[in-house]
Amino acid sequence: MMTRNNRSKHSLKKGQEVNRMTDIYDTTPSGEPVSNLSHADKPQGSAHHATGMEDSVARPNRSGRAVILGGGRLGEWALRHIRPDDLLIATDRGALFAVQHGLRPRMSLGDFDSITPAELAEVEAGSEAVNACDPVWKDLTDTEMAFEYALSQGVQEILMLGVTGTRLDHTLANLHLLAAAEQHGVQAVIIDPHNEIRLATSRQPLTIVPSGYRYVSLLPLTWQVTGITLAGFLYPLEDAVLTLGMTRGISNELIADRGTIELKSGQLLVIQSRD
């Protein structure tokens, strides 16, 4: 993975992999575990600023669902998707959005390069815990850091809001997190003002309902997806194959109260959308 200025935040040895939240947040830039430092010794500078981490990491999420508020497109629409018992994780401008709308994130994190120092102080005052990292030492995007934190809390579902926007590279990277969630046996969905995006796999049939969306598009995330069978759709498929680059799955529509998508192999992005 590329690191800004070719410097690794954790001075990882060659071949060492950062997999979980403890790898990302519980080490200093020199590689020393934060948990081994006294509160006075814990980094408070630009490279790592942790507030309330111990209590936040130790407490399980009772709802089984995490909501990530990213720094992309957000608005009043996002508030309708957040439940009182959700584990709320916010990044950058998403954290500012949360506290300014009366929400108290369990964890606010990221490099906070999109908000002012005064706004960061507002985030710190309105969050249970804050982790601020220097962009130079940062190997992961803010959204992936939030995603890893959600996994570390043992949630069964992850809802991502505000993770699409004008940066196509970030949007695509966040779509790939749906596949990462699948690898951990966690259900994940991305919602923005016009789309709701899930991943279909051979693990089990995916059932969707209209929910105010007119179109349903199917896009392969792997090179080939086989055995695609659709029920409840205007354009049905039976044991079909889609390969990367094919547009045959674009702009289907539900004609029943619910539709089911089954496949035998591969991974399929299921995008419900409206104009």
N, C-alpha and C positions, 0 to 999 in steps of 0.2 A: 504494500500500500504506500502511496506517495505521502511524504511528510514535508511540510513547508520547510524551505531552506535545507532540505535533506537531513533534518535532525529528528531523532526519535524521542518522543515525549518520555518514554520509560527506559531508554537505553537498553532495549531488548536485545538479547543475544540472537545471532542469526538462526532463523528457523523457529524462534519462539513465537507463539501465537497468542494474541489477546482475545479471549473468548467470552469472559463474563464480566459483570459489573465490578466485582472485587478487583479484577485486573486493571480496570480503567480508572477507578476512583480511589482505591485504597493504596496507591503508591505515589510517591513524590517524583518529580522529574529525574532524580538520581536513582530511582528504583526502590527506595526505602519505603516499607509499608507504612501508611499513615496511621494504621491502628497501633503501631508500635511506638508512636510519638505521644508525648504528653500534649494536653490542649495548648499549652504555651508554645510548644515546638512545632505544632502543625502549621503548614505553610499558609500564610495569609496574603501572599503577594499575588501577582498576576498569573503565575503558573498554576496555582491551585489554591482555592479558597473554599473550604468546606465549613458549613454551618449546620449543626444538627444532624449530621450524617448517621451517628451511631443509633440514635432513637429511630430514625427513619428506616434504616436498613433492617433493624431488628423486628419491626412491627409488620406482621403479615397483612395482606389485603383481604378483608372479609368478603368483599363482593365477588372476587375472582376475576374482575375486569379492570384493566388499566386504560386510561384515556390519556393520549399524548397530544398536547397542544403545541404544534410547531410554529415556526415563524413565517409561514406562508399565508395564503388567503384565509382570513378569519373574519367573522362578523356575528351578528345576533343569531344567525342560523345555527352556529356551532353550539350555542348554549342549550338548545333544545335536546342535544344528544348526550348531555352530561347528567349523570345521576348522582344523588347525594352520597352514595356509598362507593363510588368509583375511586380508584387510586389515581389521582390526578398528577400527571408529570408534565411540566411545561418547559419549553426551551426558548431562549432569546426573546423575541417580541411576543411569542405565545405566552410567556410568563407575565409580561406586562399586561397583555390582554386579559389574562386570568384575574390578576389582582385588581385591575381597574373595573372589572365586572363583578366584584364581590366574591370571587372564588379564592380558595387558599390551597395552592398546590402542595402536595406532600413533598415534591422535589422540583426545584427549578434549577436548570443546569444549562451549560453551554459556554461559548466564549462571550456572549452578550455584546457582540460587536455592532449590533443594530440598534442599541439603545444608549442613552446618555448616562453618565454617572448618577445623575439625580434619579433617573428612571430605574437604574439598577438598585439604588437604595430603596426605592418604592417596592421593587420585587423582593428584596431581602426582608423588608418589614412585613410583607404580606404572604410569605411562604414559610412552611414548616422547616424546610431545609434548602440550602442553596449550595451548588457546586459551580464555581466559575473557573474556567481554564483559559490560559493564554492561547490564542490562535496558533502561535508558532509551535507549541508543543502538542498540538492536537492532531491525532491520527484518524479520528472518526468524525463524521458530521454530528451536529447537535442531535438530530433525529435518531441516528443510530445509537448514540450514547443513551438517550431516553429509552430506546427500545431495549438495550441491554439491561438498563436498570429495571424495566418492567419484568423482564425474564427473571432477574435475580430475586424478585419478590414473589415468584411462584404463581403468577396469574394464569388464568386459563383463556382469557380473551384480551385482545389489544385493539382498541379503536384509535385510529390516528386522524386527527383533524388539523387543518392548517399545514399540511405537508405537501401540497401542490402549489404552484405559482408560476412566476415568470422564469425561474431557473429550471430549464428542462433537465439538466444534469441531476439536480437534486430531486426532481420529481421522479425520474427514472430510478434513481438509487432507492428512493422510498418505496416504489413499487416492488423492487427486489426484496424489500424487507418482508413482504407477504410470503415469499418463498422461505426466508429465514425462519419465520414464525412456524411454518409448516414443519420444518425440520425439528422443531422443538415440541411439536404436538400442540401448538397454541393456535387458536382461531384468531385471525386478524382481518381488519377491514379498514379501508381508507374512504373517508367521506369529505367531499368539498361541496360548494354550492350547486354544482351541476352533475356530480357523479358519485357513485358508490361502487367500490372496487373490491373484489374478493378473488381468492384463488381456488380453482377447482382441481382436484387430484383424483387418483384412482383409489384413495383411501376409503372414501364413502361418497354417495351421491350428494350433490349440492342442491338445496332447495332455495328458491328466491321468490319474492312476492313483488308486485309492481311498485309499491311505496312511492307513487307519484312520478316514477320514471317511465318514459315511453319506450326507450330503446334498450336492448341488451346486446352487447357485442362480446364476441369470444376471440381472444388473441392468444396464440401459443406463447408461452414463456420459455419452453424448451424447444429444441430443434423440431421435434415431432410429437404430436399428441394423437393417440389412436383410440379407437372404440368410442367415439363421441356419440352419445345418444341423448336427444332432447325430447322432452314431453311437455306439452302445454304452450308451445311456441308457434308463431305464425309460419315459420319456416323450419319444419322438423328435420332432424338428422337421425340416422340410425347407423351405428358402427362406422362413423365417418372418420377421416384422417385430416388433420390440419397440420401444415408445416410452417415454420417460421417464415414470415413474409406474405403468407396468403391472407386475403381480405374477405374470404367467403363468409367468415363469421361476423362481419360488421352489420350493425343496424337490424338485428332481429327484433321481434316484439312478442310479448306475452299475450296470449289470448285466453288464458285461464286465470283463476285466482292465485295460482302458484305454478311455477315451472321447475322441472328437475333436470339436472345436468349430470350425466354419468360418463366416465371415460375409463379406459383400460390402462393407459400409460401416459406419462408426461404431465405437464402442468399448464393450466389454462387460466389466463386472466379473464374474469367475468366482470364486465363494466356496464353497470346500469347508468343511463344518462338521460338528460333532458336538455333541450336547447335553452 
